Amino acid sequence: MLKIFVAVAGFALTVVIPGPSAAAPPPKEFYQEIPGTENYTERSSTPPIFIKPAGDPESIVNYMWERGFVPIGSSAFSGPMGKREVALKFGKEIGASHIVYLAQYEQTKTGMKPVILPNMSATTASASGVVSGRGGLVSSILSGSASTFGFSSTLTPWSVDLYEQTLLFFAPVKPGGTGMMLEPLPEELRRKLGTNRAQAVRALRIGYPAYEADIMVGDIIVEVDSQPASVDRLIAAQGRIGEHKYKIRRGDDVIEKSLTITQPR
């Protein structure tokens, strides 16, 4: 939307003309929270750190997890380049400690927009005459002018660069647990293993029990404490202090690892 401020005959006018939007959508409008993260994260009350890294979202999530941070939500939209201060303000509102901003050029939109400007035209008229009376003849010349106010329009070109933008909001993970980030297996692998109750290791927190026990990214947890590795059992094990035994498939090999949890999560 274009606004033009003009002064006509001593009055200020605002002419509003529809046009291309040059403002990026606010992150709040497209924000999607990850349910349940409030149970295992510590929300921040300080302004978040803004990061513009290289890499894809998946590798960034893994990298942040290794350092003790987990995504609590995301915002994705297409539009002009977003403003950093807007993202920081929203990040603080939701308690994020870090904001990862990813942007990829999509296209440039162009067009023509009308611009309306005031104009003024003036006309002048004159007349002359002779008047006779007792005192003689008197000649006179009369003149006058008039001004007409109006508007004229013209077209001016515009262009806007559009970007596919993603903001990932992170918060610190509460201490404790094994330090594993797990994810479900794809259907093909579940069929091969013959179970729906197994989880793959996606990332490891540095210095935590799973990392120290040399569990590797890509390992498949098939049992915990001699029970199928359902999501509920894995979560429960995270909350119990003591030693827990994990049966793991690594390629074609089956191995066992013992993890000692000293602080529940």
C-alpha positions, 0 to 999 in steps of 0.5 A: 500500500502506497501513501502520498502526502500532499498539500492542496490549498492549505489542507494536508491530504493523504492519497492511499493507493493499493500496491505491493507489500514490502513488509515481511509477515510477522513470525507470530502469524505463522508460528507452530509450537512443538507440543510438550516441549515445556515439560523438558525445556527451560524457557529464557527471560533474556533476549535470544541470540540470533543466528544465520547459519549455513546448512539444512534445518535437520543438521542445525537441529542436530547441532543445537541438540549436541550443545544442549538446545532443542527446538520449541517451535518454528515459523515458515513463510514466503515474503520480503526479507524479515526484520531481525528485531521483529523476530527477536521480540517474538522470540523473547515473548515465547522464552526462546534462547536462540533463533536460527534464521534460514532464507532462500531466494524465491523470486522477484515480483515486478509490476506497475503501481499508480501514483496520484499527484495534485496539480493546479491550473490557473486561468486569467480573464480581462476586460476594458471599457469607457464610461462617460459622465459629466466629468468626461470620459473614464476608461477602465481595465478589469482583470481576474484570475481563477485556480482549479485544483485536481489530480493527475495519475502516472504509473511507476515500476516496482519490484520486491524480492521474495524469500522462503524463510524459516525461523527455528526457536530453541530453548535449553534442554533441562539437565538429566537423562541419557542425552539421546534425541530419538526419532521413529523408524521409517515404515520400511525399516520397521517391517524389516525389523518386525517391530513398531517399537524401536527408535533411531538415535538422531543426535547425542548431547556431548558429555551425557551418558549415551555419548560417553557410552559410545552410542552412535547416531544412527543406532536403533534402540530395540529394547530398554531394560529387556522390554521393547523400546516403546516411546513410553518406556524410553521416556520412563527410563530417562526419569529413573536414576540408576543403570539401564540396559539398552539393546541396539542394532548397529547395521547387522550387529546387535550390541548392548550398552549400559547407561547410568543415569545420575540425574533424572529428566 
